[in-house]
Amino acid sequence: MTERKYIITEFGGPVIFDSLIYHFELGLNAVSAGFVKIWTDSETERVRVSCYGGNTLMGLSANPDQDEKIMEEFLNME
């Protein structure tokens, strides 16, 4: 399992990045932000994610229901 930070941009796209980088350093307009755990489901071979937390400096939090769907669709594109 991998843990990273993420934002969902104003255009609905996910940006996943190293946890050593601050969310605001990306300089992107975001609608949600937080942390994401990423793993591969051994039964389906699909990438799964779990979003949580937020960024108080940017005034944003994770929106798990929506953010997880966006990221899983993006990471499982063929």
C-alpha positions as CSV (number, residue, x, y, z in Angstrom):
1,M,0.0,0.0,0.0
2,T,1.3,3.4,-0.9
3,E,0.3,6.7,0.8
4,R,0.5,10.0,-1.0
5,K,-1.1,13.5,-1.0
6,Y,-3.6,14.6,-3.7
7,I,-5.8,17.4,-5.0
8,I,-8.7,17.4,-7.3
9,T,-8.4,20.4,-9.6
10,E,-11.1,22.8,-10.5
11,F,-11.3,20.9,-13.8
12,G,-12.1,17.6,-12.0
13,G,-8.7,15.9,-12.6
14,P,-6.7,14.2,-9.9
15,V,-3.1,15.2,-9.1
16,I,-1.3,12.7,-6.9
17,F,2.1,13.6,-5.4
18,D,4.7,12.8,-2.8
19,S,3.8,13.4,0.8
20,L,6.9,15.6,1.3
21,I,5.4,18.3,-0.9
22,Y,2.9,20.7,0.5
23,H,-0.4,20.9,-1.3
24,F,-0.2,24.7,-1.8
25,E,3.3,24.3,-3.5
26,L,1.6,23.0,-6.6
27,G,0.0,26.3,-7.2
28,L,-3.2,24.8,-8.6
29,N,-6.8,25.7,-8.0
30,A,-8.3,22.8,-6.2
31,V,-11.8,21.8,-5.1
32,S,-10.7,19.1,-2.6
33,A,-7.4,17.9,-1.1
34,G,-6.1,15.4,1.3
35,F,-4.2,12.1,1.6
36,V,-4.8,8.9,-0.4
37,K,-3.9,5.3,0.2
38,I,-3.4,3.3,-3.1
39,W,-3.3,-0.4,-3.5
40,T,-4.2,-3.1,-6.0
41,D,-7.2,-5.4,-5.2
42,S,-5.9,-8.9,-5.4
43,E,-9.2,-10.3,-6.6
44,T,-10.1,-7.8,-9.4
45,E,-6.5,-6.6,-10.2
46,R,-8.0,-3.1,-10.2
47,V,-6.3,-0.1,-8.4
48,R,-8.3,1.0,-5.3
49,V,-7.9,4.1,-3.3
50,S,-9.0,5.5,0.1
51,C,-9.1,9.3,0.5
52,Y,-9.1,11.1,3.9
53,G,-7.9,14.3,5.7
54,G,-7.5,17.7,4.1
55,N,-5.4,20.8,4.0
56,T,-6.2,23.5,6.5
57,L,-4.0,26.1,4.9
58,M,-5.9,25.8,1.7
59,G,-9.2,25.4,3.5
60,L,-10.0,22.1,1.7
61,S,-10.8,18.6,2.8
62,A,-11.1,15.2,1.2
63,N,-14.5,14.3,-0.3
64,P,-14.1,10.5,-0.2
65,D,-17.2,9.5,-2.2
66,Q,-16.4,11.7,-5.1
67,D,-12.6,11.8,-4.9
68,E,-12.2,8.0,-4.7
69,K,-14.4,7.6,-7.8
70,I,-12.4,10.2,-9.8
71,M,-9.1,8.7,-8.9
72,E,-10.0,5.0,-9.4
73,E,-11.5,5.8,-12.9
74,F,-8.2,7.7,-13.7
75,L,-5.9,5.0,-12.4
76,N,-7.7,2.1,-14.0
77,M,-7.9,3.6,-17.5
78,E,-6.9,1.2,-20.2
